[in-house]
Amino acid sequence: MDWVEELGKICEVFPPSDAYRVDETPPLIAPEPAENFVVVKPENSVDVSEILKFANERGIPVFTRGGGTGLSGGAVPTANGILLSTEKMVEIEVDTENRVAVCGAGVTLKQLDRAAFKNGLSFPPHPGAETATVGGMIATNAGGVRALKYGTMRNYVLGLEFVLASGKILRVGGRTVKNSSGYSLLHLLIGSEGTLGVVTQATLRLFPAMKDITVLAAPFQRMEDAMSCVVEISSKMLPMALEFMERRAVEIGERVSGRRWVSREGEAHLLMIFERFDEAEEAAEIAENKGAIDVFVATGKREQDDLMAVRGLIYEGLRNEIIEILDACVPPAKIADYWRKSNELAEKYGIELVTYGHAGDGNVHQHPLIYDGWENTYFEFRKKLLELAVSYGGVISGEHGIGTVKIQELAEICPDQYRIMKEIKSLFDPRGILNPGKVVLPNHG
Ligand SMILES: Cc1cc2nc3c(=O)[nH]c(=O)nc-3n(C[C@H](O)[C@H](O)[C@H](O)COP(=O)(O)OP(=O)(O)OC[C@H]3O[C@@H](n4cnc5c(N)ncnc54)[C@H](O)[C@@H]3O)c2cc1C
C-alpha cells in the first residue's frame, strides 16, 4: 500500500469504514474483507479513468461498489487495494420525449423511480432493495417481482458509458430501443459484476406511468395445483407479478409484517398483481377452477399493502436464520416438481429449506436454515440442488449473480461457458485488476 500517497495526488482518498467491508450477503457465506484498502469516490468517468489508469499501471485491485445491497459478495473488497464507490455519481436527466433516463452509476432505484414518476413515466423493474444503484443493478442484471411482464435490467439498458481497466472510456448503444450494430458490448457489461469495466453512466428505457393495480391472493392445498394455475394464467395474460410462497414463508411474512394473510391453510400460496381488472377477474376464475381454497381480490390500497407486506418481508424474517438465499431459475411449469425434489434432497441431508419466489418467471428463492456442522455437508447439497435446476432447463442464478459465492458451481456445472468467460475477462482486463476473485478466477476451471 505504498502507493496510497501517490493516489492522493489524483483524487481524494478515504480510509476504509466498516460499511464498505460488507454487502448484504448472509454472513456465513460472505467473503472475508481485506485488511487494508482505501476508498475513492469519483464524480465522473474522467475521474474513474484516472483512477483505473493508476491502478492498472501498478496492478492494484479495484472493487467497484454501488449500494452494497448485493447478495453474492460482489462488492466486498477481498484484497488490499482500492474500493471505488459510485456514491457521488448521482445526476439524472429524464428525456421525456424519447422516454429515457440518463443516470450516473450511483443513482439509486428510489431516486430513479421518483424522477420517472415526476415526469409522468415509470421505471418498471423493481428489485427488492431501493438503495440499489443503477450501476449495481446493471452489473448484476437485477430482476425482481415484475420481471414476468417487464423483464430484467437487460431489457432497459439502451446505452452505457463505462471505463475499461486501462482507463479507456467507452460509450456503447444510445437512446434507441433497436441496436444490431455488431457484437453487443452493452450486453456483455450487463451482468459482468464489476469484472469487465466500471459503469459510469447508463441510458435507461422508461415506460408510461403505471396504472392502478388489483392484487389477488389464493391459497392452494398442493403446490402442483398452484403452479398449474400459474401456467394457465400465464398462457392467457401477462400479470405484473405472479409470486408463490410455501406455507412456512407465509407464516414468517405475517410475523414480521404484523399483517394477516388470507389463510394459513394449504401448502402453496399465490400473490398475483394485475394492471387490468378484467384480467384479475379472469385469473380469479382460473384459480377457482384449479382448486384454490379461496380467492381474495384486493382493490383497496390498504388491503393490497397488507398482502404485499407479507410477501415483501419474508426475507427480513429469515435473514438471521439462513446460510444464504438461493436464486436458481427453472422453467415455470417445472417449479412444483423442482420444489418437491429439492425438499426430498434437502431431507436426505437433514436440511430445512424455506421457499418462495417469482412463480411467473421460474425464479425460486430457497433458504437453507443454519444447522450444526453445515460447513461439512452444505456445499455438496447446494451443488446437487443447482445441478437439479439446470437439469430442468434452468440456470444457477436468476438475479443475484455469481460474485464469490457461486464460482465453483459456475465452473463445474457450466465448464464451457466458464472457460469463455475467463477469456473475455482477460481481454477486457489483462492484468486482472477489476473485482478480482469474483465471477471467474484466472487459474481455475
Ligand atoms: C432486501 C433485498 C432484496 C433484494 N431483492 C432483489 C430482487 O428482487 N431482485 C434482484 O435482482 N436483486 C435483489 N436484491 C439484490 C441486490 O439488491 C441487487 O443485486 C442489486 O442489483 C445490487 O445493486 P447495488 O448497487 O447494491 O450493487 P452492489 O451490491 O454495490 O454491487 C453488486 C455488484 O455490482 C458491481 N457494481 C456495482 N456498481 C457497479 C458499477 N458502477 N460498474 C460496474 N460494476 C458495478 C459490484 O462490483 C458487485 O459485483 C435484493 C437485496 C436485498 C438486500
The ligand as a MOL file (V3000), in Angstrom:
LIG
                    3D

  0  0  0     0  0            999 V3000
M  V30 BEGIN CTAB
M  V30 COUNTS 53 58 0 0 0
M  V30 BEGIN ATOM
M  V30 1 C -33.7280 -6.9790 0.8380 0
M  V30 2 C -33.1410 -7.2420 -0.5160 0
M  V30 3 C -33.9770 -7.5500 -1.5730 0
M  V30 4 C -33.4310 -7.7760 -2.8380 0
M  V30 5 N -34.2840 -8.0740 -3.8590 0
M  V30 6 C -33.7870 -8.2880 -5.0940 0
M  V30 7 C -34.6670 -8.5870 -6.1850 0
M  V30 8 O -35.8790 -8.6610 -6.0200 0
M  V30 9 N -34.1150 -8.7950 -7.3860 0
M  V30 10 C -32.7470 -8.7090 -7.6040 0
M  V30 11 O -32.3140 -8.8870 -8.7420 0
M  V30 12 N -31.9080 -8.4470 -6.6000 0
M  V30 13 C -32.3860 -8.2340 -5.3660 0
M  V30 14 N -31.5330 -7.9580 -4.3290 0
M  V30 15 C -30.0770 -7.9410 -4.5700 0
M  V30 16 C -29.4830 -6.5590 -4.8800 0
M  V30 17 O -30.3390 -5.5220 -4.4960 0
M  V30 18 C -29.1500 -6.4480 -6.3560 0
M  V30 19 O -28.1470 -7.3850 -6.6780 0
M  V30 20 C -28.6800 -5.0520 -6.8070 0
M  V30 21 O -28.6580 -5.0530 -8.1990 0
M  V30 22 C -27.2980 -4.6430 -6.3010 0
M  V30 23 O -27.1160 -3.2490 -6.5290 0
M  V30 24 P -26.0750 -2.4120 -5.6390 0
M  V30 25 O -25.9920 -1.0430 -6.1800 0
M  V30 26 O -26.4030 -2.5350 -4.2180 0
M  V30 27 O -24.7310 -3.1880 -6.0040 0
M  V30 28 P -23.5500 -3.6380 -5.0570 0
M  V30 29 O -24.0170 -4.6150 -4.0460 0
M  V30 30 O -22.8170 -2.4520 -4.5830 0
M  V30 31 O -22.6580 -4.4000 -6.1320 0
M  V30 32 C -23.1290 -5.5620 -6.7730 0
M  V30 33 C -22.1560 -5.9310 -7.8960 0
M  V30 34 O -22.1840 -4.9210 -8.9000 0
M  V30 35 C -20.8840 -4.3710 -9.1100 0
M  V30 36 N -21.0550 -2.9410 -9.3870 0
M  V30 37 C -21.7050 -2.0260 -8.6300 0
M  V30 38 N -21.6870 -0.8310 -9.2490 0
M  V30 39 C -21.0120 -1.0030 -10.4100 0
M  V30 40 C -20.6450 -0.1340 -11.4810 0
M  V30 41 N -20.9540 1.1590 -11.4810 0
M  V30 42 N -19.9280 -0.6490 -12.5110 0
M  V30 43 C -19.5700 -1.9510 -12.5450 0
M  V30 44 N -19.8910 -2.8050 -11.5550 0
M  V30 45 C -20.6000 -2.3430 -10.5070 0
M  V30 46 C -20.1270 -4.6640 -7.8210 0
M  V30 47 O -18.7200 -4.7120 -8.0660 0
M  V30 48 C -20.6960 -6.0060 -7.4350 0
M  V30 49 O -20.0680 -7.0350 -8.1480 0
M  V30 50 C -32.0310 -7.7140 -3.0510 0
M  V30 51 C -31.1940 -7.3940 -1.9840 0
M  V30 52 C -31.7320 -7.1680 -0.7200 0
M  V30 53 C -30.8000 -6.8290 0.4030 0
M  V30 END ATOM
M  V30 BEGIN BOND
M  V30 1 1 1 2
M  V30 2 1 2 3
M  V30 3 2 2 52
M  V30 4 2 3 4
M  V30 5 1 4 5
M  V30 6 1 4 50
M  V30 7 2 5 6
M  V30 8 1 6 7
M  V30 9 1 6 13
M  V30 10 2 7 8
M  V30 11 1 7 9
M  V30 12 1 9 10
M  V30 13 2 10 11
M  V30 14 1 10 12
M  V30 15 2 12 13
M  V30 16 1 13 14
M  V30 17 1 14 15
M  V30 18 1 14 50
M  V30 19 1 15 16
M  V30 20 1 16 17
M  V30 21 1 16 18
M  V30 22 1 18 19
M  V30 23 1 18 20
M  V30 24 1 20 21
M  V30 25 1 20 22
M  V30 26 1 22 23
M  V30 27 1 23 24
M  V30 28 2 24 25
M  V30 29 1 24 26
M  V30 30 1 24 27
M  V30 31 1 27 28
M  V30 32 2 28 29
M  V30 33 1 28 30
M  V30 34 1 28 31
M  V30 35 1 31 32
M  V30 36 1 32 33
M  V30 37 1 33 34
M  V30 38 1 33 48
M  V30 39 1 34 35
M  V30 40 1 35 36
M  V30 41 1 35 46
M  V30 42 1 36 37
M  V30 43 1 36 45
M  V30 44 2 37 38
M  V30 45 1 38 39
M  V30 46 1 39 40
M  V30 47 2 39 45
M  V30 48 1 40 41
M  V30 49 2 40 42
M  V30 50 1 42 43
M  V30 51 2 43 44
M  V30 52 1 44 45
M  V30 53 1 46 47
M  V30 54 1 46 48
M  V30 55 1 48 49
M  V30 56 2 50 51
M  V30 57 1 51 52
M  V30 58 1 52 53
M  V30 END BOND
M  V30 END CTAB
M  END
